[in-house]
Amino acid sequence: MSVKTEYTGLLVFPDADQIKAFKAIKYAPKLKEAKNLSLISTCNDDFLEGKLKDTYDFTLLVFLEEVDQDELELKNDLITHYAHVPVT
């Protein structure tokens, strides 16, 4: 049985503005240099438009700002959809 050595992480953001803000963080570009790891991203707008990601090993929910309960409830479908990734 072979052991998986390369992983793809899906970064799930509440909106496209937070994707842009994340890319502007000083160390974010360094993540692209990580061995055996690739990252892709999506956001709630893409989810609502049916632009779903379906090839990844794990999910990270990324909130760069404080989120209240109302905001989380609005994003519940997005979070629920991407929270059901199989564990590798």
C-alpha positions as CSV (number, residue, x, y, z in Angstrom):
1,M,0.0,0.0,0.0
2,S,1.5,3.3,-1.0
3,V,1.6,6.3,1.3
4,K,0.3,9.6,0.1
5,T,3.1,12.2,0.2
6,E,1.5,15.2,-1.6
7,Y,-1.6,17.0,-0.2
8,T,-3.9,19.7,-1.5
9,G,-5.6,22.0,1.0
10,L,-8.7,24.0,0.3
11,L,-8.8,27.4,1.9
12,V,-12.4,28.4,2.3
13,F,-12.9,32.2,2.8
14,P,-16.2,34.0,3.6
15,D,-15.7,36.3,0.5
16,A,-13.4,37.2,-2.3
17,D,-12.1,40.3,-0.5
18,Q,-10.6,38.0,2.2
19,I,-8.9,35.9,-0.4
20,K,-7.2,39.1,-1.7
21,A,-6.3,40.2,1.9
22,F,-4.9,36.8,2.7
23,K,-2.6,36.9,-0.4
24,A,-1.3,40.3,0.8
25,I,-0.2,38.8,4.2
26,K,3.6,38.7,4.3
27,Y,4.0,35.0,4.8
28,A,1.2,33.8,2.5
29,P,3.4,33.5,-0.6
30,K,5.8,31.3,1.4
31,L,3.0,28.7,1.6
32,K,3.4,28.1,-2.1
33,E,7.0,27.0,-1.4
34,A,5.9,24.3,1.1
35,K,7.0,20.8,0.0
36,N,4.3,18.3,-0.7
37,L,1.6,20.8,-0.2
38,S,-0.5,22.8,-2.7
39,L,-3.3,25.2,-1.7
40,I,-6.4,26.2,-3.6
41,S,-9.0,28.6,-2.4
42,T,-12.7,29.3,-2.7
43,C,-15.3,31.6,-1.1
44,N,-19.0,31.9,-0.5
45,D,-19.6,33.8,-3.7
46,D,-18.2,31.0,-5.8
47,F,-20.2,28.5,-3.8
48,L,-23.4,30.4,-4.4
49,E,-22.6,30.5,-8.1
50,G,-22.1,26.7,-8.2
51,K,-18.4,27.0,-8.8
52,L,-17.5,24.1,-6.4
53,K,-14.1,22.7,-5.7
54,D,-14.0,18.9,-5.6
55,T,-10.3,17.9,-5.5
56,Y,-8.6,18.4,-2.2
57,D,-7.4,16.5,0.9
58,F,-8.4,18.8,3.7
59,T,-10.2,22.0,4.3
60,L,-9.2,25.1,6.3
61,L,-11.9,27.7,7.1
62,V,-10.2,31.0,7.0
63,F,-11.7,34.1,8.7
64,L,-9.4,37.1,8.8
65,E,-11.9,39.2,10.7
66,E,-14.1,38.5,13.7
67,V,-17.3,36.7,12.7
68,D,-20.5,36.8,14.5
69,Q,-23.2,34.1,14.8
70,D,-25.4,35.8,12.1
71,E,-22.5,35.7,9.6
72,L,-21.8,32.1,10.4
73,E,-25.5,31.2,9.8
74,L,-25.4,32.9,6.4
75,K,-22.3,30.8,5.5
76,N,-23.8,27.6,7.0
77,D,-24.3,25.9,3.6
78,L,-20.8,26.7,2.5
79,I,-19.3,25.5,5.8
80,T,-21.4,22.3,5.8
81,H,-20.6,21.5,2.2
82,Y,-16.8,21.8,2.6
83,A,-16.7,20.3,6.1
84,H,-17.6,16.9,4.7
85,V,-14.2,16.2,3.2
86,P,-12.9,12.7,3.7
87,V,-10.1,12.5,6.2
88,T,-6.8,11.4,4.6
